[in-house]
C-alpha cells in the first residue's frame, strides 16, 4: 500500500468514524423518543380499556354487591372488552371500611395498602405481576378495575431487543459503506492533491533552471574582466534564458486564467484550413533549419469550419506543429492534415520522431510532464492544447503515425453554412442564424473577417 493510499484510507476512516458516531447519537435519541412514545400509547390503550370496563360495570349495578359481602359470597364477572388476545380486566369492590372483595373470578389479591382512591391511574404490583389500576366511586364504595401490564412490557422488551440488535448492525453497515464511499470519493481528491504537489515541484524546477543560468552568467561576467565579445555572448545567453522564463510565466498565467474563468468559445465558424496553412508557413523556417519537410494537406468534400475563437485554434495548431518539428530528427518529416466530411472536422499533426510510448499517453496532458527527454520544451504546451480542445467541445485521438512518429488528431463537429453545428439540432440553428461569414486569410497571413481583423500571436 502506497503512502498516498494509506493517507487516503486514514482520512476515510476518520470521516466514516465521525459520521457513524453522529448517526449513533441521533439513533440513540430517536430510539429513546420512540420507546417513550410507544410506552405512552400502550399505556393509554390500557387506560381506555379500564375506563370502559368501569363504565360498563357501573351501568350494571346488579352485578356488583350493594353492601360489604360476607365471606364466601360469590364473585361477579365483568366484561373485558377489546380483542380476544387482550389481557383480562379484573374488578374489585372496596367497601367503606377498606375491605376488598374480588368481584371477578380468578382476580389476584388486591394490594389495598398500595392503593389510594385519590391516586387516579396507578401502576402497582398485584400478586406477581404489574397492574394498571383505575377506580370509580359507586354507592359509597369504590369499584377498582385492573389489568396486567405483562403484554405491554413484553412488547416493550421485544422492541428494545430489536433496537439493540438492529442498531449496531445498521451502524456497522453504515460505517463500512461510508468507508468504501469515502475511499472512492477521496481518491480523485488525493490524486488531484498529488498532481498539485508535482505541479508545484515541476514549476519550481522549471523556473529555477533559467534563473540559475541567468545568475551564473551574470556572476561570471561580473567576476572577471572580459572583452566586448565575451560580454555579448553572456548577454545573449541571459536573453535566451530570460525569454524561456517569460514563456513559462506567460503559459502559467494563461492556464491559470483559463482554469479560473475560461471564456466561452465564439459561435462564429473559422476556416481550419486557413489557420493550418498560416501555422505551417510560420514554422517553415524552423523546419528548414532542421532539415525537416513540413507540409499541409486539405482533404474532404466540405468546408473545414469550426466554431471556436481563431486565437485558440491558432495556438492549438502552433503547439502541435512546434512539437512535431522539435521531435522529428534531421531529414525527417512533419505533416498537418485538415479533413472535413460527414459532419466532422479534424486537425491531424504527424511527425517522424520517436513517437509516444503507450504507458506515457495517460499523462500526456499533465502540466510539466514530458514523454521524452528532448530538450527545449517546458511541458506546458500540450496542457494548453488540451484546455483548448476541451473548451471547444473537441476530442483527442493519440496514436502512431505512418511517418514513424506520433499522431495527434483533434475532432470537432462541423457547423453548416450558416454557422450552425449540424449535429446540435434546431435549437442551435435558431441561436446561430446571425453567425456571420467564416474567417478568411489575407496575403499577409493574418486572419480577417469582412468587418474586423484579428492578428494571430506567434
C-alpha positions as a printed NumPy array, in Angstrom:
array([[  0.   ,   0.   ,   0.   ],
       [  1.461,   3.32 ,  -1.043],
       [  1.767,   6.331,   1.229],
       [ -0.965,   8.15 ,  -0.684],
       [ -3.29 ,   5.149,  -0.349],
       [ -2.647,   4.884,   3.394],
       [ -3.295,   8.583,   3.812],
       [ -6.477,   8.238,   1.784],
       [ -7.68 ,   5.31 ,   3.925],
       [ -6.853,   7.113,   7.177],
       [ -8.81 ,  10.15 ,   6.049],
       [-11.761,   7.962,   5.03 ],
       [-11.626,   6.171,   8.413],
       [-11.776,   9.471,  10.282],
       [-14.694,  10.713,   8.202],
       [-16.558,   7.388,   8.469],
       [-15.956,   7.161,  12.225],
       [-17.17 ,  10.71 ,  12.798],
       [-20.26 ,  10.159,  10.651],
       [-21.027,   6.878,  12.431],
       [-20.734,   8.479,  15.879],
       [-23.067,  11.292,  14.851],
       [-25.587,   8.839,  13.414],
       [-25.296,   6.663,  16.546],
       [-26.14 ,   9.635,  18.763],
       [-29.067,  10.577,  16.543],
       [-30.194,   6.933,  16.539],
       [-29.975,   6.741,  20.342],
       [-32.065,   9.894,  20.79 ],
       [-34.583,   8.709,  18.202],
       [-34.859,   5.288,  19.864],
       [-35.42 ,   6.79 ,  23.304],
       [-38.098,   9.14 ,  21.997],
       [-39.705,   6.302,  20.035],
       [-39.757,   3.985,  23.044],
       [-41.274,   6.687,  25.247],
       [-43.992,   7.391,  22.67 ],
       [-44.751,   3.679,  22.234],
       [-44.911,   3.134,  26.013],
       [-47.24 ,   6.102,  26.366],
       [-49.535,   4.858,  23.599],
       [-49.674,   1.336,  25.04 ],
       [-50.467,   2.708,  28.49 ],
       [-53.133,   4.998,  27.004],
       [-54.788,   1.986,  25.374],
       [-54.824,   0.162,  28.69 ],
       [-56.307,   3.207,  30.454],
       [-59.058,   3.418,  27.854],
       [-59.931,  -0.228,  28.445],
       [-60.058,   0.347,  32.2  ],
       [-62.394,   3.318,  31.828],
       [-64.665,   1.335,  29.532],
       [-64.795,  -1.569,  31.96 ],
       [-65.644,   0.694,  34.89 ],
       [-68.418,   2.435,  32.972],
       [-69.897,  -0.885,  31.864],
       [-69.749,  -2.339,  35.4  ],
       [-71.416,   0.702,  36.952],
       [-74.121,   0.657,  34.295],
       [-74.982,  -2.855,  35.504],
       [-75.165,  -2.385,  39.297],
       [-76.933,  -5.716,  39.725],
       [-73.595,  -7.318,  39.031],
       [-71.999,  -5.564,  41.995],
       [-72.799,  -6.193,  45.682],
       [-74.842,  -3.451,  47.33 ],
       [-73.06 ,  -3.795,  50.697],
       [-69.937,  -5.332,  52.037],
       [-70.143,  -9.013,  51.118],
       [-69.877, -11.692,  53.703],
       [-67.173, -14.289,  53.448],
       [-67.846, -16.879,  50.834],
       [-70.015, -14.585,  48.724],
       [-69.672, -15.372,  45.056],
       [-67.825, -13.287,  42.508],
       [-69.252, -11.275,  39.668],
       [-67.748, -11.383,  36.175],
       [-67.03 ,  -8.057,  34.457],
       [-66.829,  -7.56 ,  30.677],
       [-63.281,  -7.336,  29.428],
       [-63.883,  -5.583,  26.083],
       [-61.215,  -5.218,  23.407],
       [-59.642,  -8.015,  21.392],
       [-59.722, -11.649,  22.363],
       [-55.939, -11.563,  22.83 ],
       [-56.124,  -8.696,  25.321],
       [-55.3  ,  -9.377,  28.952],
       [-58.437,  -9.849,  31.125],
       [-59.668,  -6.963,  33.253],
       [-60.326,  -7.717,  36.916],
       [-62.763,  -5.814,  39.126],
       [-62.554,  -5.293,  42.87 ],
       [-65.073,  -3.649,  45.137],
       [-63.563,  -1.767,  48.057],
       [-66.009,  -1.045,  50.855],
       [-66.125,   1.98 ,  53.125],
       [-64.233,   0.011,  55.767],
       [-61.439,  -0.659,  53.324],
       [-62.293,  -4.305,  52.988],
       [-61.615,  -5.643,  49.478],
       [-63.861,  -8.128,  47.731],
       [-62.838,  -9.559,  44.405],
       [-65.747,  -9.381,  42.045],
       [-64.076, -11.089,  39.065],
       [-63.325, -14.791,  39.017],
       [-59.612, -15.517,  39.244],
       [-58.687, -11.996,  40.391],
       [-55.438, -11.85 ,  42.348],
       [-55.223, -10.467,  45.864],
       [-55.762,  -6.72 ,  45.674],
       [-52.938,  -4.596,  47.216],
       [-55.109,  -2.413,  49.446],
       [-52.066,  -0.973,  51.178],
       [-50.646,   0.46 ,  47.952],
       [-53.927,   1.804,  46.573],
       [-55.488,   5.204,  47.234],
       [-58.862,   6.408,  45.951],
       [-57.372,   9.797,  45.06 ],
       [-54.433,   8.403,  43.095],
       [-56.28 ,   8.184,  39.773],
       [-54.486,   5.91 ,  37.312],
       [-51.968,   3.847,  39.249],
       [-49.354,   1.293,  38.324],
       [-48.804,  -1.164,  41.175],
       [-47.715,  -4.712,  41.894],
       [-50.586,  -7.127,  42.212],
       [-49.525, -10.611,  43.077],
       [-46.57 , -11.474,  40.871],
       [-47.464,  -9.045,  38.063],
       [-47.553,  -5.323,  37.482],
       [-51.085,  -3.998,  37.129],
       [-52.579,  -0.8  ,  35.876],
       [-55.411,   0.322,  38.167],
       [-58.277,   2.787,  37.964],
       [-61.223,   3.375,  40.317],
       [-64.71 ,   4.838,  40.235],
       [-66.918,   5.696,  43.238],
       [-70.271,   3.942,  43.318],
       [-72.836,   3.688,  46.103],
       [-70.463,   4.657,  48.902],
       [-67.913,   2.076,  47.685],
       [-65.137,   2.09 ,  45.154],
       [-65.102,  -0.093,  42.081],
       [-61.489,  -0.73 ,  41.076],
       [-60.536,  -2.098,  37.657],
       [-57.112,  -3.52 ,  36.968],
       [-55.311,  -5.204,  34.093],
       [-51.94 ,  -6.848,  33.913],
       [-49.217,  -4.949,  32.01 ],
       [-47.329,  -8.133,  31.162],
       [-48.259,  -7.953,  27.473],
       [-47.214,  -4.308,  27.185],
       [-43.949,  -4.991,  28.991],
       [-43.321,  -7.951,  26.693],
       [-43.867,  -5.762,  23.626],
       [-41.501,  -3.141,  25.03 ],
       [-38.841,  -5.76 ,  25.784],
       [-39.1  ,  -7.129,  22.239],
       [-38.792,  -3.6  ,  20.877],
       [-35.675,  -2.87 ,  22.945],
       [-34.077,  -6.189,  21.936],
       [-34.795,  -5.449,  18.257],
       [-33.301,  -1.995,  18.637],
       [-30.201,  -3.371,  20.368],
       [-29.699,  -5.899,  17.576],
       [-30.634,  -3.759,  14.585],
       [-28.842,  -0.612,  15.781],
       [-25.244,  -1.968,  15.858],
       [-25.804,  -3.873,  12.599],
       [-27.091,  -0.727,  10.897],
       [-24.243,   1.364,  12.314],
       [-21.668,  -1.208,  11.227],
       [-23.171,  -1.285,   7.748],
       [-23.155,   2.479,   7.61 ],
       [-19.539,   2.641,   8.766],
       [-18.37 ,   0.141,   6.173],
       [-20.473,   1.75 ,   3.444],
       [-19.277,   5.25 ,   4.251],
       [-15.706,   3.954,   4.44 ],
       [-15.931,   2.455,   0.951],
       [-17.625,   5.566,  -0.407],
       [-15.083,   7.776,   1.375],
       [-12.151,   5.861,  -0.104],
       [-13.703,   6.016,  -3.574],
       [-14.695,   9.67 ,  -3.277],
       [-11.42 ,  10.886,  -1.813],
       [ -9.267,   9.042,  -4.336],
       [ -9.727,  11.727,  -7.058],
       [ -9.114,  14.444,  -4.472],
       [ -5.94 ,  12.72 ,  -3.346],
       [ -4.792,  12.299,  -6.932],
       [ -5.507,  15.974,  -7.586],
       [ -3.564,  16.906,  -4.457],
       [ -0.585,  14.79 ,  -5.512],
       [ -0.717,  16.266,  -9.014],
       [ -0.814,  19.724,  -7.494],
       [  2.268,  18.907,  -5.438],
       [  4.   ,  17.523,  -8.523],
       [  2.95 ,  20.581, -10.497],
       [  4.37 ,  22.895,  -7.821],
       [  7.63 ,  20.956,  -7.715],
       [  7.921,  20.862, -11.514],
       [  7.051,  24.545, -11.834],
       [  9.675,  25.409,  -9.231],
       [ 12.239,  23.346, -11.118],
       [ 11.385,  24.853, -14.495],
       [ 11.545,  28.393, -13.103],
       [ 14.688,  27.727, -11.118],
       [ 16.692,  26.46 , -14.134],
       [ 16.674,  29.68 , -16.218],
       [ 17.074,  31.774, -13.096],
       [ 20.147,  29.746, -12.113],
       [ 21.623,  30.135, -15.591],
       [ 20.993,  33.885, -15.571],
       [ 22.503,  34.235, -12.104],
       [ 25.58 ,  32.182, -13.079],
       [ 26.144,  34.141, -16.302],
       [ 25.849,  37.491, -14.533],
       [ 28.082,  36.373, -11.68 ],
       [ 30.719,  35.097, -14.114],
       [ 30.542,  38.278, -16.197],
       [ 30.972,  40.5  , -13.155],
       [ 33.707,  38.445, -11.556],
       [ 36.361,  38.675, -14.267],
       [ 37.067,  41.392, -16.851],
       [ 36.221,  40.387, -20.423],
       [ 36.263,  41.783, -23.882],
       [ 33.149,  43.072, -25.59 ],
       [ 32.575,  39.815, -27.47 ],
       [ 32.518,  37.733, -24.273],
       [ 30.134,  40.143, -22.624],
       [ 27.902,  39.945, -25.666],
       [ 27.838,  36.143, -25.535],
       [ 26.86 ,  36.301, -21.851],
       [ 24.097,  38.784, -22.594],
       [ 22.794,  36.601, -25.433],
       [ 22.602,  33.592, -23.088],
       [ 20.907,  35.712, -20.454],
       [ 18.397,  36.937, -23.025],
       [ 17.732,  33.369, -24.167],
       [ 17.057,  32.168, -20.621],
       [ 15.031,  35.274, -19.904],
       [ 12.873,  34.571, -22.936],
       [ 12.382,  30.989, -21.799],
       [ 11.433,  32.218, -18.343],
       [  8.969,  34.66 , -19.841],
       [  7.339,  31.929, -21.926],
       [  6.925,  29.728, -18.868],
       [  5.345,  32.54 , -16.859],
       [  3.03 ,  33.507, -19.726],
       [  1.915,  29.894, -20.167],
       [  1.278,  29.525, -16.446],
       [ -0.716,  32.746, -16.353],
       [ -2.713,  31.678, -19.403],
       [ -3.549,  28.327, -17.81 ],
       [ -4.421,  29.992, -14.507],
       [ -6.804,  32.418, -16.187],
       [ -8.284,  29.643, -18.29 ],
       [ -8.846,  27.391, -15.265],
       [-10.41 ,  30.102, -13.112],
       [-12.704,  31.619, -15.722],
       [-12.476,  30.14 , -19.218],
       [-14.05 ,  32.476, -21.781],
       [-16.9  ,  30.94 , -23.794],
       [-15.936,  29.848, -27.303],
       [-17.066,  32.092, -30.137],
       [-20.023,  30.819, -32.128],
       [-18.596,  32.092, -35.415],
       [-17.178,  29.487, -37.781],
       [-13.487,  29.76 , -38.646],
       [-11.67 ,  28.153, -41.555],
       [ -9.444,  25.473, -40.035],
       [ -7.508,  25.006, -43.294],
       [ -6.539,  28.685, -43.33 ],
       [ -5.234,  28.517, -39.775],
       [ -3.275,  25.331, -40.579],
       [ -1.673,  26.937, -43.655],
       [ -0.664,  30.06 , -41.717],
       [  0.748,  27.922, -38.912],
       [  2.78 ,  25.795, -41.334],
       [  4.111,  28.947, -43.019],
       [  5.124,  30.349, -39.634],
       [  7.077,  27.213, -38.673],
       [  8.552,  26.611, -42.153],
       [ 11.842,  28.434, -41.412],
       [ 12.311,  26.401, -38.229],
       [ 11.609,  23.157, -40.097],
       [ 14.026,  24.068, -42.918],
       [ 16.775,  24.954, -40.445],
       [ 16.493,  21.426, -39.057],
       [ 16.153,  19.736, -42.435],
       [ 12.547,  18.703, -41.766],
       [  9.968,  18.507, -44.538],
       [  6.859,  20.315, -43.26 ],
       [  3.698,  20.399, -45.364],
       [ -0.056,  20.762, -45.017],
       [ -2.908,  18.909, -46.735],
       [ -6.635,  19.524, -47.098],
       [ -8.943,  16.542, -47.505],
       [-12.672,  16.034, -47.713],
       [-15.522,  17.45 , -49.722],
       [-16.816,  20.006, -47.197],
       [-15.553,  23.325, -45.915],
       [-13.452,  22.783, -42.761],
       [-15.258,  25.164, -40.424],
       [-15.012,  25.038, -36.635],
       [-16.98 ,  27.047, -34.075],
       [-14.153,  28.365, -31.901],
       [-12.041,  31.5  , -31.332],
       [ -9.408,  31.829, -34.045],
       [ -6.701,  32.682, -31.477],
       [ -7.343,  29.457, -29.593],
       [ -7.2  ,  27.212, -32.652],
       [ -4.074,  29.006, -33.873],
       [ -2.392,  28.351, -30.536],
       [ -3.513,  24.72 , -30.605],
       [ -2.087,  24.205, -34.088],
       [  1.1  ,  26.035, -33.087],
       [  1.665,  23.726, -30.104],
       [  1.186,  20.589, -32.208],
       [  3.348,  21.77 , -35.117],
       [  6.068,  23.007, -32.763],
       [  6.179,  19.58 , -31.079],
       [  6.307,  17.846, -34.469],
       [  9.267,  19.996, -35.57 ],
       [ 11.047,  19.615, -32.232],
       [ 10.824,  15.834, -32.035],
       [ 11.366,  14.988, -35.706],
       [ 15.001,  14.132, -36.469],
       [ 17.06 ,  15.942, -39.057],
       [ 15.934,  14.829, -42.502],
       [ 12.539,  13.766, -41.11 ],
       [  9.054,  14.909, -41.998],
       [  6.03 ,  16.502, -40.368],
       [  2.553,  16.782, -41.811],
       [ -0.56 ,  18.8  , -40.96 ],
       [ -3.809,  17.386, -42.341],
       [ -7.196,  19.138, -42.233],
       [-10.175,  16.988, -43.175],
       [-13.908,  17.763, -43.309],
       [-16.784,  15.453, -44.052],
       [-19.676,  13.511, -42.503],
       [-20.396,  16.346, -40.091],
       [-16.877,  16.314, -38.658],
       [-13.755,  18.419, -38.969],
       [-10.37 ,  17.141, -37.879],
       [ -6.892,  18.574, -37.439],
       [ -4.133,  15.952, -37.568],
       [ -0.44 ,  16.593, -36.962],
       [  2.037,  13.752, -37.607],
       [  5.811,  13.516, -37.369],
       [  8.64 ,  11.052, -37.907],
       [ 10.026,  11.354, -34.401],
       [ 10.316,   8.719, -31.662],
       [  6.563,   8.586, -31.049],
       [  4.829,   8.422, -27.688],
       [  5.069,   5.251, -25.58 ],
       [  1.692,   3.78 , -24.691],
       [  2.409,   3.976, -20.971],
       [  3.084,   7.717, -21.241],
       [ -0.17 ,   8.596, -23.008],
       [ -2.44 ,   8.751, -19.911],
       [ -0.253,  11.569, -18.51 ],
       [  0.433,  13.257, -21.815],
       [ -1.578,  16.373, -20.975],
       [ -0.336,  16.761, -17.398],
       [  1.392,  20.051, -16.828],
       [  5.202,  19.913, -16.934],
       [  5.063,  16.244, -17.922],
       [  7.316,  15.237, -20.811],
       [  7.091,  11.964, -22.65 ],
       [ 10.708,  12.231, -23.958],
       [ 13.98 ,  13.792, -22.869],
       [ 14.295,  16.078, -25.896],
       [ 15.387,  19.488, -24.534],
       [ 13.715,  22.8  , -25.222],
       [ 10.152,  22.271, -24.054],
       [  8.5  ,  23.234, -20.776],
       [  5.789,  20.578, -20.588],
       [  3.002,  23.179, -20.745],
       [  2.193,  23.209, -24.467],
       [  0.051,  20.068, -24.532],
       [ -1.674,  21.111, -21.294],
       [ -2.702,  24.36 , -23.004],
       [ -3.748,  22.44 , -26.119],
       [ -5.899,  20.086, -24.049],
       [ -7.617,  23.017, -22.315],
       [ -8.461,  24.492, -25.713],
       [ -9.755,  21.185, -27.097],
       [-11.983,  20.55 , -24.076],
       [-13.329,  24.108, -24.115],
       [-14.242,  23.907, -27.802],
       [-16.05 ,  20.542, -27.433],
       [-13.332,  18.703, -29.336],
       [-11.921,  15.228, -28.73 ],
       [ -8.408,  13.794, -28.938],
       [ -7.013,  10.746, -30.684],
       [ -3.402,   9.892, -29.926],
       [ -1.706,   7.192, -31.938],
       [  1.201,   6.185, -34.153],
       [  1.792,   7.889, -37.477],
       [  2.624,   6.195, -40.758],
       [  5.603,   8.585, -40.818],
       [  7.048,   6.624, -37.917],
       [  6.367,   9.033, -35.059],
       [  3.405,  10.388, -33.109],
       [ -0.052,  11.261, -34.377],
       [ -2.221,  13.918, -32.724],
       [ -5.77 ,  14.258, -34.048],
       [ -8.448,  16.664, -32.797],
       [-12.03 ,  16.227, -33.998],
       [-14.917,  18.712, -33.825],
       [-18.477,  18.75 , -35.098],
       [-18.687,  20.822, -38.275],
       [-21.071,  23.821, -38.391],
       [-23.077,  24.272, -41.557],
       [-23.015,  27.23 , -43.938],
       [-24.974,  29.428, -41.522],
       [-22.685,  28.78 , -38.559],
       [-24.903,  26.106, -37.016],
       [-23.452,  22.893, -35.633],
       [-25.07 ,  20.325, -37.906],
       [-25.208,  17.811, -35.055],
       [-26.769,  20.109, -32.485],
       [-30.37 ,  20.246, -33.758],
       [-32.819,  23.075, -34.448],
       [-32.112,  24.919, -31.198],
       [-28.548,  25.676, -32.248],
       [-29.787,  26.823, -35.657],
       [-32.1  ,  29.327, -34.011],
       [-29.319,  30.666, -31.815],
       [-26.744,  30.958, -34.579],
       [-28.623,  32.34 , -37.579],
       [-26.608,  35.555, -37.445],
       [-23.254,  33.85 , -37.003],
       [-21.754,  35.657, -39.997],
       [-19.23 ,  34.588, -42.612],
       [-16.217,  32.419, -41.813],
       [-12.697,  33.642, -41.213],
       [-10.517,  34.013, -44.326],
       [ -6.835,  34.724, -44.87 ],
       [ -5.103,  37.812, -46.261],
       [ -1.85 ,  37.898, -48.192],
       [ -0.032,  38.985, -45.048],
       [ -1.017,  35.82 , -43.225],
       [ -3.444,  37.299, -40.702],
       [ -6.995,  36.115, -40.15 ],
       [ -9.721,  38.602, -41.071],
       [-13.462,  38.877, -41.292],
       [-15.308,  41.314, -43.539],
       [-15.782,  43.717, -40.586],
       [-12.694,  43.146, -38.417],
       [ -9.121,  41.961, -38.458],
       [ -7.585,  39.553, -35.954],
       [ -3.79 ,  39.21 , -35.924],
       [ -2.615,  35.885, -34.608],
       [  0.097,  35.641, -31.981],
       [  3.104,  33.613, -32.901]])
